[in-house]
């Protein structure tokens, strides 16, 4: 099953992201400029809408690949860095 992410819900402390991540941060700019909804269109026939367990958001998975390419990091390094790097969390829409 696939659930479309309707709105960016980071946390009740959204203002912290505005204080910590500068406006000129590359990931913030990409997040604000690019509409990643095309990923749903590309994958709509690959996901069942009414059967199975919920899938990880395909946009998040696409963004992981994008981060891996931009920063030349391994899968493990990307996941580890997304646990503490606020700009990664903002880009991935993680709370």
N, C-alpha and C positions, 0 to 999 in steps of 0.2 A: 504494500500500500504506500501511496505517496501523499504527503500532506503539503500543500503549498503554504509557504510562510507569508502571511498577510501583512504583518508589520514587524519592524525590528524591535524586539523586546530584549534589551540588554540587562537591565536590573533596575531596581528602584533608585539606584544611585547613578543614574545616567549622567548627571552633571560632572561626576568624576572623570568620565571619558572626555568631556569638553575641556576640563582643566589639565588633564595629563597628556592628551594627544593633541599636538599642535595642528592648526589648520593647514599647514604646509606639509604635513606628513603624507608620504606617497600612498600608503594604504588607505588613509582617510579620503584622499582625493579620488582614488580609484573607486572606492565604495560609494562616494557621492555622485560620481560622473557616469558610471557604467550601470546599466540596467541588466542584471543577470537573469531576468525572467526567461530569456531565450533558452536557457538550459532546460526548463520545463517542457517547452515546445519540442526540443530535440529528443527528449527522453519519454514523452508521453505514451508512446506505444511500447516502451520497455518495462513500465511499471503497471501492476494491476491496481486499479482504483478501489476495489471492494473485497479483496481477498489477501490474506497473509498478514504478517506483522508490519508495523510501521517501519519505513525505510529511513535511513539517515538522509537528511535533506540533500538532494543532488546538487543544489547550488553550493552548499558547504563543501561537498566533496570536490566540486570543480574549483572552488577557491583554494582548497588544500593543494591541488595540483598547480594552480597559479603561483601560490607562495613557494612551492617547491622549486618551480622554474625560476622565479625572480631571485630568490636568495640562495639557490644552489645548495639546498639542504636535503638530507635523507628523509624518508617517511618518519622515522623515529624522532629525528631532530625537529621536524615540523610539529608533530604532536606534542613533544615536550615543550617547545617554545610557546605553543599556543596556550599552555597552562599558566604562564606567567607574563608574557609580553602583551601589554594592554592594546597595542596597535593591532596585533594579530587577533586578539579577542574581539576588538571592534570590527575588524574586517570580516571575521567569521561569524559575527552576530552571536557571540557566546556571552553568557551571563558571568 
